Amino acid sequence: MNKIVLFLKKNKLTILGAVVGALGGYLYFYFVGCSSGSCAITSKPLNSTLYGAIMGALLFNMFKKKTEKKNSEPMN
């Protein structure tokens, strides 16, 4: 249980981005969509939702703070 909570705390911004992107992708399919059915991403709601989730996770991940690891061994 502790590992799950630590993982969620460490990646909360990326997970939030995936959720927001998935919602945006589905809304794009619902309101805009593809009338001919030949569009690769917007022809099916699953494709739009997954694409939006990936793009949202990548976008929100850009704003994560970088943590600097301290090396315990000195450089020679």
N, CA, C and O atoms as CSV, one atom per row, in Angstrom:
chain,resi,resn,atom,element,x,y,z
A,1,MET,N,N,0.827,-1.205,0.000
A,1,MET,CA,C,0.000,0.000,0.000
A,1,MET,C,C,0.862,1.254,0.000
A,1,MET,O,O,0.540,2.238,-0.666
A,2,ASN,N,N,1.949,1.215,0.745
A,2,ASN,CA,C,2.812,2.375,0.856
A,2,ASN,C,C,3.469,2.718,-0.478
A,2,ASN,O,O,3.642,3.895,-0.794
A,3,LYS,N,N,3.839,1.703,-1.267
A,3,LYS,CA,C,4.458,1.933,-2.567
A,3,LYS,C,C,3.484,2.584,-3.538
A,3,LYS,O,O,3.875,3.420,-4.353
A,4,ILE,N,N,2.217,2.201,-3.450
A,4,ILE,CA,C,1.198,2.779,-4.333
A,4,ILE,C,C,1.013,4.257,-4.027
A,4,ILE,O,O,0.949,5.082,-4.938
A,5,VAL,N,N,0.929,4.590,-2.749
A,5,VAL,CA,C,0.743,5.982,-2.343
A,5,VAL,C,C,1.958,6.811,-2.751
A,5,VAL,O,O,1.803,7.940,-3.216
A,6,LEU,N,N,3.147,6.276,-2.589
A,6,LEU,CA,C,4.370,6.979,-2.979
A,6,LEU,C,C,4.400,7.205,-4.485
A,6,LEU,O,O,4.772,8.285,-4.944
A,7,PHE,N,N,4.005,6.182,-5.264
A,7,PHE,CA,C,3.950,6.317,-6.721
A,7,PHE,C,C,2.951,7.398,-7.137
A,7,PHE,O,O,3.244,8.208,-8.015
A,8,LEU,N,N,1.769,7.412,-6.506
A,8,LEU,CA,C,0.753,8.411,-6.850
A,8,LEU,C,C,1.204,9.819,-6.495
A,8,LEU,O,O,0.950,10.759,-7.248
A,9,LYS,N,N,1.870,9.974,-5.357
A,9,LYS,CA,C,2.369,11.298,-4.971
A,9,LYS,C,C,3.462,11.773,-5.917
A,9,LYS,O,O,3.524,12.953,-6.263
A,10,LYS,N,N,4.322,10.851,-6.331
A,10,LYS,CA,C,5.434,11.215,-7.200
A,10,LYS,C,C,4.964,11.590,-8.602
A,10,LYS,O,O,5.566,12.449,-9.246
A,11,ASN,N,N,3.896,10.956,-9.079
A,11,ASN,CA,C,3.430,11.146,-10.459
A,11,ASN,C,C,2.056,11.791,-10.555
A,11,ASN,O,O,1.358,11.600,-11.550
A,12,LYS,N,N,1.657,12.545,-9.548
A,12,LYS,CA,C,0.298,13.092,-9.547
A,12,LYS,C,C,0.056,14.067,-10.689
A,12,LYS,O,O,-1.053,14.118,-11.222
A,13,LEU,N,N,1.057,14.835,-11.075
A,13,LEU,CA,C,0.869,15.793,-12.166
A,13,LEU,C,C,0.700,15.082,-13.507
A,13,LEU,O,O,-0.120,15.494,-14.327
A,14,THR,N,N,1.457,14.036,-13.729
A,14,THR,CA,C,1.342,13.265,-14.972
A,14,THR,C,C,-0.007,12.549,-15.042
A,14,THR,O,O,-0.638,12.510,-16.098
A,15,ILE,N,N,-0.446,11.984,-13.921
A,15,ILE,CA,C,-1.746,11.294,-13.886
A,15,ILE,C,C,-2.879,12.284,-14.117
A,15,ILE,O,O,-3.828,11.988,-14.843
A,16,LEU,N,N,-2.780,13.457,-13.502
A,16,LEU,CA,C,-3.792,14.495,-13.714
A,16,LEU,C,C,-3.832,14.913,-15.181
A,16,LEU,O,O,-4.908,15.117,-15.743
A,17,GLY,N,N,-2.667,15.039,-15.793
A,17,GLY,CA,C,-2.602,15.383,-17.216
A,17,GLY,C,C,-3.244,14.326,-18.093
A,17,GLY,O,O,-3.907,14.648,-19.078
A,18,ALA,N,N,-3.049,13.062,-17.736
A,18,ALA,CA,C,-3.662,11.976,-18.513
A,18,ALA,C,C,-5.185,12.018,-18.398
A,18,ALA,O,O,-5.888,11.795,-19.384
A,19,VAL,N,N,-5.688,12.297,-17.215
A,19,VAL,CA,C,-7.138,12.362,-17.017
A,19,VAL,C,C,-7.728,13.552,-17.775
A,19,VAL,O,O,-8.745,13.416,-18.454
A,20,VAL,N,N,-7.094,14.709,-17.657
A,20,VAL,CA,C,-7.583,15.909,-18.359
A,20,VAL,C,C,-7.498,15.703,-19.873
A,20,VAL,O,O,-8.417,16.074,-20.603
A,21,GLY,N,N,-6.402,15.115,-20.342
A,21,GLY,CA,C,-6.245,14.861,-21.775
A,21,GLY,C,C,-7.250,13.859,-22.301
A,21,GLY,O,O,-7.766,14.021,-23.406
A,22,ALA,N,N,-7.537,12.817,-21.518
A,22,ALA,CA,C,-8.528,11.827,-21.936
A,22,ALA,C,C,-9.906,12.473,-22.054
A,22,ALA,O,O,-10.639,12.206,-23.006
A,23,LEU,N,N,-10.253,13.303,-21.111
A,23,LEU,CA,C,-11.534,14.018,-21.172
A,23,LEU,C,C,-11.575,14.939,-22.387
A,23,LEU,O,O,-12.580,14.998,-23.094
A,24,GLY,N,N,-10.486,15.650,-22.624
A,24,GLY,CA,C,-10.419,16.528,-23.791
A,24,GLY,C,C,-10.499,15.763,-25.096
A,24,GLY,O,O,-11.152,16.208,-26.040
A,25,GLY,N,N,-9.834,14.607,-25.159
A,25,GLY,CA,C,-9.873,13.794,-26.366
A,25,GLY,C,C,-11.267,13.272,-26.652
A,25,GLY,O,O,-11.708,13.257,-27.801
A,26,TYR,N,N,-11.965,12.840,-25.600
A,26,TYR,CA,C,-13.327,12.347,-25.815
A,26,TYR,C,C,-14.256,13.491,-26.227
A,26,TYR,O,O,-15.089,13.330,-27.120
A,27,LEU,N,N,-14.111,14.637,-25.578
A,27,LEU,CA,C,-14.953,15.780,-25.944
A,27,LEU,C,C,-14.688,16.219,-27.379
A,27,LEU,O,O,-15.612,16.625,-28.085
A,28,TYR,N,N,-13.442,16.141,-27.811
A,28,TYR,CA,C,-13.135,16.471,-29.198
A,28,TYR,C,C,-13.831,15.498,-30.143
A,28,TYR,O,O,-14.389,15.913,-31.159
A,29,PHE,N,N,-13.803,14.213,-29.818
A,29,PHE,CA,C,-14.508,13.229,-30.648
A,29,PHE,C,C,-16.000,13.525,-30.680
A,29,PHE,O,O,-16.625,13.486,-31.740
A,30,TYR,N,N,-16.570,13.822,-29.519
A,30,TYR,CA,C,-18.015,14.004,-29.410
A,30,TYR,C,C,-18.488,15.242,-30.174
A,30,TYR,O,O,-19.486,15.185,-30.893
A,31,PHE,N,N,-17.780,16.351,-30.021
A,31,PHE,CA,C,-18.250,17.597,-30.622
A,31,PHE,C,C,-17.725,17.834,-32.036
A,31,PHE,O,O,-18.430,18.427,-32.853
A,32,VAL,N,N,-16.511,17.389,-32.348
A,32,VAL,CA,C,-15.927,17.629,-33.667
A,32,VAL,C,C,-15.949,16.345,-34.484
A,32,VAL,O,O,-16.557,16.285,-35.553
A,33,GLY,N,N,-15.281,15.324,-33.970
A,33,GLY,CA,C,-15.307,14.011,-34.607
A,33,GLY,C,C,-14.791,13.984,-36.026
A,33,GLY,O,O,-14.012,14.843,-36.441
A,34,CYS,N,N,-15.236,12.986,-36.761
A,34,CYS,CA,C,-14.830,12.806,-38.151
A,34,CYS,C,C,-16.054,12.325,-38.922
A,34,CYS,O,O,-16.552,11.226,-38.678
A,35,SER,N,N,-16.531,13.133,-39.837
A,35,SER,CA,C,-17.763,12.791,-40.546
A,35,SER,C,C,-17.566,11.665,-41.561
A,35,SER,O,O,-18.499,10.901,-41.813
A,36,SER,N,N,-16.383,11.546,-42.143
A,36,SER,CA,C,-16.187,10.527,-43.175
A,36,SER,C,C,-15.794,9.168,-42.592
A,36,SER,O,O,-15.970,8.145,-43.254
A,37,GLY,N,N,-15.271,9.140,-41.380
A,37,GLY,CA,C,-14.855,7.886,-40.766
A,37,GLY,C,C,-13.462,7.438,-41.162
A,37,GLY,O,O,-13.020,6.366,-40.747
A,38,SER,N,N,-12.765,8.232,-41.953
A,38,SER,CA,C,-11.428,7.841,-42.400
A,38,SER,C,C,-10.310,8.492,-41.587
A,38,SER,O,O,-9.133,8.263,-41.866
A,39,CYS,N,N,-10.657,9.286,-40.603
A,39,CYS,CA,C,-9.652,9.933,-39.756
A,39,CYS,C,C,-9.102,8.905,-38.763
A,39,CYS,O,O,-9.869,8.206,-38.101
A,40,ALA,N,N,-7.786,8.817,-38.665
A,40,ALA,CA,C,-7.169,7.784,-37.834
A,40,ALA,C,C,-7.436,8.001,-36.346
A,40,ALA,O,O,-7.689,7.040,-35.620
A,41,ILE,N,N,-7.383,9.231,-35.891
A,41,ILE,CA,C,-7.510,9.486,-34.452
A,41,ILE,C,C,-8.958,9.760,-34.052
A,41,ILE,O,O,-9.423,9.234,-33.042
A,42,THR,N,N,-9.659,10.552,-34.805
A,42,THR,CA,C,-10.983,11.004,-34.377
A,42,THR,C,C,-12.139,10.157,-34.903
A,42,THR,O,O,-13.296,10.528,-34.708
A,43,SER,N,N,-11.867,9.045,-35.554
A,43,SER,CA,C,-12.970,8.234,-36.077
A,43,SER,C,C,-13.624,7.385,-34.983
A,43,SER,O,O,-14.796,7.030,-35.107
A,44,LYS,N,N,-12.895,7.057,-33.922
A,44,LYS,CA,C,-13.420,6.244,-32.829
A,44,LYS,C,C,-13.163,6.938,-31.492
A,44,LYS,O,O,-12.127,7.581,-31.321
A,45,PRO,N,N,-14.093,6.817,-30.544
A,45,PRO,CA,C,-13.887,7.507,-29.255
A,45,PRO,C,C,-12.697,6.950,-28.468
A,45,PRO,O,O,-12.039,7.697,-27.742
A,46,LEU,N,N,-12.416,5.676,-28.598
A,46,LEU,CA,C,-11.273,5.114,-27.871
A,46,LEU,C,C,-9.960,5.708,-28.365
A,46,LEU,O,O,-9.083,6.034,-27.564
A,47,ASN,N,N,-9.824,5.847,-29.673
A,47,ASN,CA,C,-8.606,6.438,-30.234
A,47,ASN,C,C,-8.420,7.872,-29.759
A,47,ASN,O,O,-7.325,8.253,-29.346
A,48,SER,N,N,-9.472,8.661,-29.815
A,48,SER,CA,C,-9.383,10.057,-29.384
A,48,SER,C,C,-9.058,10.165,-27.901
A,48,SER,O,O,-8.260,11.012,-27.498
A,49,THR,N,N,-9.671,9.313,-27.090
A,49,THR,CA,C,-9.459,9.354,-25.650
A,49,THR,C,C,-8.026,8.960,-25.297
A,49,THR,O,O,-7.385,9.622,-24.482
A,50,LEU,N,N,-7.520,7.884,-25.907
A,50,LEU,CA,C,-6.148,7.461,-25.633
A,50,LEU,C,C,-5.128,8.482,-26.123
A,50,LEU,O,O,-4.153,8.763,-25.426
A,51,TYR,N,N,-5.337,9.028,-27.290
A,51,TYR,CA,C,-4.431,10.051,-27.819
A,51,TYR,C,C,-4.430,11.282,-26.912
A,51,TYR,O,O,-3.374,11.841,-26.616
A,52,GLY,N,N,-5.610,11.696,-26.478
A,52,GLY,CA,C,-5.694,12.840,-25.571
A,52,GLY,C,C,-5.016,12.561,-24.237
A,52,GLY,O,O,-4.368,13.445,-23.677
A,53,ALA,N,N,-5.159,11.338,-23.719
A,53,ALA,CA,C,-4.520,10.988,-22.452
A,53,ALA,C,C,-3.002,11.029,-22.572
A,53,ALA,O,O,-2.324,11.540,-21.680
A,54,ILE,N,N,-2.470,10.503,-23.655
A,54,ILE,CA,C,-1.020,10.520,-23.847
A,54,ILE,C,C,-0.509,11.943,-24.001
A,54,ILE,O,O,0.497,12.309,-23.393
A,55,MET,N,N,-1.182,12.737,-24.797
A,55,MET,CA,C,-0.749,14.113,-25.003
A,55,MET,C,C,-0.871,14.939,-23.707
A,55,MET,O,O,-0.004,15.759,-23.408
A,56,GLY,N,N,-1.939,14.718,-22.951
A,56,GLY,CA,C,-2.107,15.429,-21.685
A,56,GLY,C,C,-1.043,15.046,-20.673
A,56,GLY,O,O,-0.524,15.908,-19.964
A,57,ALA,N,N,-0.712,13.760,-20.597
A,57,ALA,CA,C,0.329,13.310,-19.667
A,57,ALA,C,C,1.676,13.905,-20.049
A,57,ALA,O,O,2.425,14.354,-19.180
A,58,LEU,N,N,1.991,13.913,-21.340
A,58,LEU,CA,C,3.256,14.500,-21.778
A,58,LEU,C,C,3.308,15.998,-21.513
A,58,LEU,O,O,4.340,16.524,-21.099
A,59,LEU,N,N,2.201,16.679,-21.752
A,59,LEU,CA,C,2.164,18.125,-21.535
A,59,LEU,C,C,2.314,18.473,-20.056
A,59,LEU,O,O,3.116,19.338,-19.705
A,60,PHE,N,N,1.555,17.809,-19.191
A,60,PHE,CA,C,1.631,18.109,-17.762
A,60,PHE,C,C,2.970,17.660,-17.180
A,60,PHE,O,O,3.451,18.257,-16.217
A,61,ASN,N,N,3.576,16.627,-17.743
A,61,ASN,CA,C,4.853,16.129,-17.258
A,61,ASN,C,C,5.971,17.152,-17.473
A,61,ASN,O,O,6.971,17.133,-16.756
A,62,MET,N,N,5.811,18.032,-18.443
A,62,MET,CA,C,6.819,19.068,-18.687
A,62,MET,C,C,6.953,20.015,-17.506
A,62,MET,O,O,7.996,20.649,-17.346
A,63,PHE,N,N,5.928,20.128,-16.678
A,63,PHE,CA,C,5.926,21.083,-15.584
A,63,PHE,C,C,6.347,20.469,-14.254
A,63,PHE,O,O,6.272,21.131,-13.219
A,64,LYS,N,N,6.794,19.198,-14.268
A,64,LYS,CA,C,7.282,18.572,-13.044
A,64,LYS,C,C,8.605,19.189,-12.639
A,64,LYS,O,O,9.441,19.510,-13.483
A,65,LYS,N,N,8.784,19.352,-11.332
A,65,LYS,CA,C,10.060,19.852,-10.833
A,65,LYS,C,C,11.080,18.734,-10.884
A,65,LYS,O,O,10.781,17.587,-10.552
A,66,LYS,N,N,12.265,19.070,-11.295
A,66,LYS,CA,C,13.346,18.091,-11.356
A,66,LYS,C,C,13.984,17.984,-9.973
A,66,LYS,O,O,14.278,18.999,-9.342
A,67,THR,N,N,14.197,16.760,-9.506
A,67,THR,CA,C,14.890,16.559,-8.241
A,67,THR,C,C,16.306,16.104,-8.543
A,67,THR,O,O,16.537,15.255,-9.403
A,68,GLU,N,N,17.230,16.679,-7.827
A,68,GLU,CA,C,18.638,16.373,-8.045
A,68,GLU,C,C,19.070,15.258,-7.108
A,68,GLU,O,O,18.902,15.358,-5.892
A,69,LYS,N,N,19.624,14.200,-7.674
A,69,LYS,CA,C,20.112,13.092,-6.863
A,69,LYS,C,C,21.518,13.423,-6.379
A,69,LYS,O,O,22.366,13.885,-7.142
A,70,LYS,N,N,21.742,13.177,-5.107
A,70,LYS,CA,C,23.078,13.372,-4.554
A,70,LYS,C,C,23.837,12.068,-4.651
A,70,LYS,O,O,23.348,11.021,-4.227
A,71,ASN,N,N,25.014,12.133,-5.202
A,71,ASN,CA,C,25.852,10.955,-5.356
A,71,ASN,C,C,26.606,10.739,-4.043
A,71,ASN,O,O,27.275,11.652,-3.559
A,72,SER,N,N,26.504,9.543,-3.463
A,72,SER,CA,C,27.142,9.268,-2.182
A,72,SER,C,C,28.644,9.044,-2.330
A,72,SER,O,O,29.385,9.194,-1.359
A,73,GLU,N,N,29.104,8.688,-3.527
A,73,GLU,CA,C,30.521,8.472,-3.744
A,73,GLU,C,C,31.150,9.689,-4.399
A,73,GLU,O,O,30.641,10.194,-5.399
A,74,PRO,N,N,32.264,10.164,-3.832
A,74,PRO,CA,C,32.923,11.336,-4.440
A,74,PRO,C,C,33.600,10.959,-5.757
A,74,PRO,O,O,34.040,9.824,-5.938
A,75,MET,N,N,33.675,11.901,-6.648
A,75,MET,CA,C,34.332,11.692,-7.948
A,75,MET,C,C,35.833,11.691,-7.742
A,75,MET,O,O,36.340,12.496,-6.961
A,76,ASN,N,N,36.555,10.821,-8.411
A,76,ASN,CA,C,38.010,10.768,-8.297
A,76,ASN,C,C,38.676,11.608,-9.348
A,76,ASN,O,O,39.904,11.677,-9.397
